[in-house]
Amino acid sequence: MRIPDELTAALLKERLAGTRAPEDPLDVVMPAGSERWPAVTLEQIRQTLRPAGVLIPVIERLAGLSVLLTQRSAELKHHAGQISFPGGRLEEHDRDVVQAALRETHEEVGIPPQSIAIIGYLPPMPTVTGYAVTPVVGLVTEDVPLQLDPTEVEYAFEVPLAFLLDSRNERALEREYKGRLIPTVEFHYEGEHIWGATAHMLVELRKTLIK
């Protein structure tokens, strides 16, 4: 697989054109390595999955396309202090997980839905905390100022999309979870460590974009 010479918004739209929002947001695709998750975790996932949506925000800069990520607040109940995409669980007033992703993005980083052009979707993915997360890929207007909610987000930063699509920048390793070593992946960029579900989503994005 080779990264296209020119990563453009038009190319992303073309490669994601065949993707659709899930009819069943709980119909998850298990990430690589999940077969080694503890049995109690797998059983809990099967019984208690809750739908959620995150936005993969892609911004067109002069230097090229970049992806916006956030450092979650250390005070949060789930995934505290981790690098993540803006998003969250489906609430009663949300029409679907796509609306949940857009609503949470507005609340967390201040990007309004009208400044986001949705161009594609990745399959729902389970997390060990019991969520079925649908990643929504969106092009974000370049000049939208961020307004971070400090109760949820410590800071936000961008990573070049080309860096994330280059498999040479992916690190395979194992992390201990409930007494087991679980295979996972990480991306290291300018002092930031992107791992867990967020890293797996980026791997899935690469598989979709690079053909």
FIDOTI-411856 format. One record per residue: x, y negated, z of N, C-alpha, C in turn; residue in one letter. Coordinates in steps of 0.001 Angstrom, whole numbers. Atoms other than C-alpha are relative to their C-alpha. Layout:
SITE      n_c1      n_c2      n_c3     ca_c1     ca_c2     ca_c3      c_c1      c_c2      c_c3   zapa
SITE         X         Y         Z         X         Y         Z         X         Y         Z      A
...
END
This chain:
SITE      n_c1      n_c2      n_c3     ca_c1     ca_c2     ca_c3      c_c1      c_c2      c_c3   zapa
SITE       844      1195         0         0         0         0       877     -1241         0      M
SITE      -791      1210       118      1263     -3455      -860      -863     -1218       257      R
SITE       711      1245      -238       259     -6876       359       -64      -785     -1305      I
SITE        95       788      1229     -1058     -8951     -2571       946     -1201        39      P
SITE      -918      1137        70      1348    -11639     -3771      -664     -1277       482      D
SITE       726      1191      -428     -1311    -14259     -3162     -1206       413       836      E
SITE      1134      -252      -895     -3572    -13896      -141      -879     -1240       -15      L
SITE       892      1149       108     -6465    -16184      -919     -1369       345       562      T
SITE      1363      -211      -476     -9979    -16672       368      -808       764     -1044      A
SITE       722      -693      1075    -11261    -15501     -3025       315      1491        10      A
SITE      -374     -1411       -50     -9309    -12254     -2703      -682       699      1170      L
SITE       677      -591     -1160    -10723    -11625       779     -1463       254      -311      L
SITE      1406      -163       362    -14236    -12176      -518      -188      1193      -930      K
SITE        96     -1101       959    -13610     -9737     -3345       159      1352       689      E
SITE      -273     -1279      -646    -12173     -7004     -1111     -1070       366      1029      R
SITE      1014      -254     -1030    -14930     -7375      1503     -1424         3      -553      L
SITE      1330       163       601    -17809     -7747      -959      -900      1207       214      A
SITE       824     -1202      -142    -18958     -4155      -519      -352       356      1425      G
SITE       284      -321     -1401    -19146     -4272      3273     -1340      -587       413      T
SITE      1314       437      -474    -22401     -4691      5143       -47        39      1527      R
SITE       229       -74     -1442    -23544     -5401      8672      -629      1362       310      A
SITE       495     -1352      -292    -24326     -2084     10395     -1503        16       254      P
SITE      1415      -179      -303    -27914      -879     10396      -177       419      1451      E
SITE         5      -426     -1402    -27176       785     13720      1313      -451       636      D
SITE     -1249       514      -581    -24634     -1227     15759       638       929      1016      P
SITE      -565      -984      -930    -24126      1785     18039       618      1193      -732      L
SITE      -575     -1081       796    -22993      4047     15176      1481      -305      -209      D
SITE     -1389       441       -25    -19313      3659     15981       925       937      -773      V
SITE     -1106      -767       558    -16164      4800     14209      1097        14      1055      V
SITE      -990      -109     -1069    -13725      6110     16800      1382      -373      -522      M
SITE     -1334       395       446    -10264      4539     16584       988      1145       101      P
SITE     -1053     -1011       -63     -7124      6591     16013       511       118      1430      A
SITE      -485      -240     -1354     -5953      8175     19246     -1087       196      1026      G
SITE      1086      -110      -976     -9381      8209     20891      -257      1448       421      S
SITE       178     -1401      -398     -9320     12015     20916       766       315      1282      E
SITE      -751      -208     -1238     -6901     11656     23827      -543      -847      1154      R
SITE       620       719     -1108     -9165      9397     25856      -520      1024      1017      W
SITE       545      -919     -1005    -10266     10989     29166     -1428       420      -340      P
SITE      1328      -529       313    -13357     13190     28818     -1096      -830       653      A
SITE      1022       794      -685    -15231     11086     31375      -250     -1313      -742      V
SITE       157      1233       778    -14602      7977     29250      -802       266     -1271      T
SITE       722      -340      1223    -15812      9676     26063     -1474       268       296      L
SITE      1387      -285      -370    -18951     10912     27834      -729     -1286       362      E
SITE       611      1280      -367    -19612      7460     29274      -329      -819     -1240      Q
SITE       229       728      1243    -19278      5940     25824     -1230       542      -716      I
SITE      1149      -593       692    -21767      8402     24368     -1322      -377       663      R
SITE      1247       225      -722    -24322      7582     27054      -348     -1477       193      Q
SITE       281      1359      -465    -23956      3880     27766       513     -1104      -922      T
SITE      -505      1037       902    -22675      2031     24685      -980     -1165      -118      L
SITE       797      1211       177    -23914     -1553     24421       522      -765     -1216      R
SITE      -447       678      1230    -23828     -3495     21122       617     -1364       284      P
SITE      -673      1297      -103    -21525     -6488     20744       549      -373     -1371      A
SITE      -574       462      1261    -20068     -8589     17967      1131      -972       256      G
SITE     -1088       973       -70    -16802    -10462     17476       209      -589     -1392      V
SITE      -340       641      1263    -15723    -12889     14802      1500       104      -223      L
SITE     -1398       101       422    -12435    -12456     12954        92     -1296      -806      I
SITE        31      1304       677    -11960    -16153     12112      1247      -200      -867      P
SITE     -1092       221       949     -9826    -16745      9014       -40     -1460      -445      V
SITE       -84      1425       321     -8647    -20301      8390       978      -189     -1162      I
SITE      -852       257      1160     -7216    -21536      5084       864     -1228       274      E
SITE      -964      1061      -247     -4094    -23580      5817       857      -217     -1253      R
SITE      -897       266      1125     -1597    -25168      3429      1038      1106      -140      L
SITE     -1006     -1060        14       896    -22473      4399      -594      1368      -304      A
SITE       654     -1270       263     -1674    -19734      3757     -1111       288       999      G
SITE      1089      -381      -884     -4466    -17895      5515       532       405      1374      L
SITE      -375      -388     -1353     -4275    -17506      9280     -1225       504       740      S
SITE      1067      -580      -802     -6326    -15658     11890        49      -625      1392      V
SITE       106       615     -1322     -7540    -17341     15080      -280      1069      1047      L
SITE       201      -911     -1129     -7244    -15380     18332       -25      -798      1290      L
SITE        89       681     -1294     -7852    -16237     21965       648       832      1090      T
SITE      -448      -639     -1238     -6259    -15461     25288     -1149      -111       989      Q
SITE      1154        10      -881     -9100    -14446     27575       393      -415      1414      R
SITE      -238       439     -1368     -9409    -15922     31046       308      1189       900      S
SITE      -355     -1048      -954     -7852    -13894     33847     -1121       273       993      A
SITE      1092      -148      -963    -11092    -14330     35813     -1169       817      -546      E
SITE      1118      -730       591    -13319    -12391     33421       -72      1433       528      L
SITE       220     -1346      -520    -14829     -9053     34436       594      1049      -926      K
SITE      -486      -978       970    -13903     -7211     31218      1100      -609      -860      H
SITE     -1108       389       880    -10641     -7424     29237       634     -1321       431      H
SITE      -589      1241      -518     -9344    -10209     31476      1456      -117      -420      A
SITE     -1383       279       345     -6117    -11808     30283       480       620     -1293      G
SITE      -410      -637      1251     -6114     -9943     26979      -184      -950     -1184      Q
SITE       194       706      1259     -5789    -11271     23454     -1222       598      -689      I
SITE      1219      -518       626     -9110    -11004     21645      -503      -972     -1054      S
SITE       759       873       886    -11359    -12388     18962     -1157      -594       800      F
SITE      1184       525      -679    -14176    -14693     20067     -1204       891      -280      P
SITE      1184      -838       175    -17389    -12774     20619      -479       525      1332      G
SITE       547      -546     -1229    -19443    -10860     23117     -1186       903      -264      G
SITE      1081      -978        98    -22365     -8587     23830     -1269      -624      -578      R
SITE      1296       402       536    -25770     -8751     22187      -935      -365      1153      L
SITE       968       449     -1000    -28209    -10766     24295     -1420       151      -545      E
SITE      1391      -205       406    -31997    -10482     24241      -450      -982     -1069      E
SITE       440      1018       957    -32356    -13694     22261       782        39     -1312      H
SITE      -749      -130      1243    -29840    -12641     19592      -769       869      -984      D
SITE       681      -781      1032    -31286    -11405     16324       746      1307      -268      R
SITE      -827     -1169       265    -28381     -8994     15781      1414      -292       483      D
SITE     -1366       176      -487    -24688     -8507     16528       736     -1107      -749      V
SITE      -613      1097       757    -23770    -10997     13805      -310     -1334       678      V
SITE       371      1225      -700    -25712    -13735     15545       693       -71      1360      Q
SITE      -708       -17     -1284    -24145    -12653     18847      1443      -468      -173      A
SITE     -1382       406       256    -20662    -13061     17347        98     -1500      -261      A
SITE       -16      1431       313    -21485    -16525     15991      -316      -840      1237      L
SITE       371       737     -1209    -23148    -17656     19223      1165       -48       973      R
SITE     -1109       -63      -940    -20268    -16486     21377      1206      -808      -497      E
SITE     -1100       793       562    -17736    -18083     19019      -216     -1478       276      T
SITE       321      1408      -282    -19513    -21409     19400       208      -307      1479      H
SITE      -114       226     -1439    -19636    -21037     23178      1452        43       475      E
SITE     -1357      -208      -500    -16037    -19871     23605      1008     -1001      -552      E
SITE     -1030       854       609    -14075    -22000     21135      -563     -1220      -712      V
SITE       596      1222       528    -16568    -24603     19897      -210       -50     -1493      G
SITE       222        -3      1450    -16822    -23536     16242     -1477       280      -266      I
SITE      1431      -215       238    -20460    -23994     15149      -236       959     -1169      P
SITE       287      -960      1075    -22120    -21368     12914        44      -606     -1395      P
SITE        14       604      1327    -22480    -23852     10049      1401      -237      -558      Q
SITE     -1384       147       464    -18682    -24083      9860       640      1347      -324      S
SITE      -502     -1350       247    -18349    -20323      9284      -729       612     -1192      I
SITE       572      -727      1137    -18891    -18504      5993       327      1480       179      A
SITE      -214     -1433      -213    -19353    -14799      6666       287       676     -1340      I
SITE      -395      -631      1266    -17573    -12745      4007       108      1524       101      I
SITE       -82     -1450       -81    -17543     -9211      5378       -94       531      1415      G
SITE       190      -687     -1276    -17789     -6665      8158       908      1222        63      Y
SITE      -677     -1261      -242    -15851     -3806      9684      -946       899       790      L
SITE       900      -907      -726    -17481      -692     11170        60      -259      1503      P
SITE        -4       131     -1458    -18524      -832     14847      1056       910       620      P
SITE     -1057      -741      -685    -15752       309     17188      -293        28      1500      M
SITE       249       -48     -1445    -16123      1529     20792      1185      -527       795      P
SITE     -1055       365      -943    -14163       104     23697      -159       858      1247      T
SITE        63      -831     -1202    -13308      1936     26899      -876      -632      1071      V
SITE       894       655      -956    -15438      -628     28752     -1474       184      -377      T
SITE      1376      -366       298    -18565       699     27030      -723      -845     -1031      G
SITE       640       815      1033    -19188     -1685     24138       251       597     -1382      Y
SITE      -154      -310      1417    -19774      -924     20470       135     -1341      -715      A
SITE      -302      1337       494    -18126     -3917     18831        55       -12     -1523      V
SITE       -22       188      1447    -18879     -4969     15258       833     -1231      -330      T
SITE      -780      1155       425    -16155     -7206     13773      -616      -644     -1249      P
SITE       558       790      1099    -17531     -9943     11502      1108      -910      -521      V
SITE     -1070       812       578    -15049    -11576      9125      -598     -1287      -554      V
SITE       545      1274       449    -15642    -15275      8542      1087      -995      -354      G
SITE      -883      1105       359    -13908    -18143      6749      -454     -1226       776      L
SITE       307      1137      -855    -13730    -21129      9071       503     -1283      -645      V
SITE      -397      1295       528    -13666    -24734      7904      1257      -488       705      T
SITE     -1324       299      -550    -10116    -25973      8384        -1     -1115      1035      E
SITE       -96      1195      -847    -10850    -29294     10061      -929        34      1218      D
SITE       873       -85     -1173    -13190    -28009     12801       854       -32      1272      V
SITE      -782        40     -1235    -11772    -29058     16195      -477      1070       975      P
SITE       358     -1012      -990    -11661    -26363     18859      -366      -671      1318      L
SITE       396       432     -1339    -13435    -26917     22166      -117      1258       854      Q
SITE       -74     -1258      -731    -12421    -24096     24487      -786       -66      1303      L
SITE       668      -150     -1288    -14589    -22926     27372      1011       602       970      D
SITE     -1078      -494      -871    -11999    -22602     30175      -418      1158       902      P
SITE       437     -1135      -809    -14141    -20093     32059       165      1318      -752      T
SITE      -140     -1211       803    -13694    -17635     29182      1320        74      -757      E
SITE     -1182        27       867    -10653    -18746     27171      1079      -879       623      V
SITE     -1124       791      -504     -7253    -19864     28432       611      -850     -1104      E
SITE      -510       758      1144     -5949    -20865     25016      -288       787     -1273      Y
SITE       180      -628      1306     -6253    -20120     21309      1263      -221      -827      A
SITE     -1172       128       863     -3568    -19561     18691      -290       684     -1336      F
SITE       177      -575      1325     -3194    -18561     15051      1191       866      -374      E
SITE     -1026      -887       528     -1251    -15767     13363      -203        90     -1514      V
SITE       167      -133      1459      -568    -15674      9605      -622      1344      -367      P
SITE       643     -1246       415     -2808    -13114      7944      1005       933      -647      L
SITE      -997      -838       662       129    -11887      5861       824       791      1009      A
SITE      -737      -700     -1056      1981    -10987      9078      -807      1187       508      F
SITE       850     -1048      -559      -958     -8945     10355      -275      1114     -1005      L
SITE       262     -1005      1023     -1394     -7130      7046      1250       789      -376      L
SITE     -1255      -686       290      2249     -6046      6916       195      1107      1040      D
SITE       -73     -1123      -928      2425     -2574      8458      1342        56       732      S
SITE     -1307        13      -679      6090     -3194      9346       -69      -785      1312      R
SITE       157       777     -1227      4830     -5587     12034      -877       698      1035      N
SITE       831      -791      -922      2686     -2895     13660       887       929       811      E
SITE      -802      -855      -869      4207     -1115     16646      -879      1096       606      R
SITE       715     -1131      -595      3013      2345     17647       604       308      1367      A
SITE      -457      -299     -1354      3227      3139     21347     -1112       698       770      L
SITE       990      -631      -858      1406      4774     24221      -194      -835      1252      E
SITE       319       683     -1253      -344      3176     27195      -700       983       933      R
SITE       639      -882      -966     -1416      4897     30380     -1398      -510       325      E
SITE      1379       341      -357     -5159      4949     31022      -596      1169       752      Y
SITE       584     -1029      -865     -6683      6907     33898       826      1278         3      K
SITE      -892     -1144      -117     -3662      9134     34142       392       656     -1303      G
SITE      -346      -568      1298     -3349      9806     30421       762     -1024      -824      R
SITE      -688       860       946      -995      8434     27794      -813       -39     -1288      L
SITE       877       177      1151     -3165      7021     25010       774      -692     -1123      I
SITE      -682       671      1104     -1677      6235     21575      -747     -1264      -412      P
SITE       614      1262       410     -2286      2674     20496       979      -758      -888      T
SITE      -869       824       836      -811       -98     18374        60     -1402       584      V
SITE      -166      1383      -430       477     -3595     19028       586      -825     -1141      E
SITE      -674       972       847      1462     -6683     17097       654     -1020       935      F
SITE      -699      1013      -783      4067     -9038     18574       293     -1187      -910      H
SITE      -212      1193       828      4074    -12589     17236       251     -1207       891      Y
SITE      -384      1208      -733      5911    -15534     18777      -406        61      1477      E
SITE       256      -158     -1424      5590    -14219     22304     -1371       524       359      G
SITE      1346      -524      -244      1987    -13019     21942       -35      1492      -315      E
SITE       152     -1434       195      1156     -9326     22323     -1469       300      -286      H
SITE      1373      -333       410     -1958     -8251     20433      -120      1514        46      I
SITE        98     -1441      -177     -3050     -4778     21515     -1449       397       243      W
SITE      1350      -474      -315     -6049     -2633     22399      -935       -40     -1192      G
SITE      1028         3      1044     -9282     -2904     20459       276     -1054     -1064      A
SITE      -274      1069       968     -8199     -6179     18840      1026       460     -1029      T
SITE     -1011      -501       927     -5100     -4556     17341      -582      1060      -930      A
SITE       613     -1026       842     -7143     -1587     16102      -915      -632     -1053      H
SITE       835       688       981     -9574     -3982     14419       853      -589     -1123      M
SITE      -893       558      1022     -6673     -5647     12625       528      1096      -918      L
SITE      -414     -1124       837     -5483     -2247     11416     -1115       369      -969      V
SITE      1135      -305       873     -8981     -1552     10053      -170     -1076     -1066      E
SITE        80      1079       983     -8986     -4959      8374      1041       200     -1092      L
SITE     -1039      -253       996     -5699     -4110      6672      -407      1116      -950      R
SITE       413     -1122       851     -7095      -797      5417     -1052      -438     -1021      K
SITE      1055       466       898    -10029     -2661      3904       549      -947     -1066      T
SITE      -483      1036       918     -8037     -5468      2291      1100       476      -936      L
SITE     -1127      -446       822     -4992     -3606       983      -338      1330      -637      I
SITE       398     -1206       733     -5854     -1084     -1688       985       283     -1125      K
END
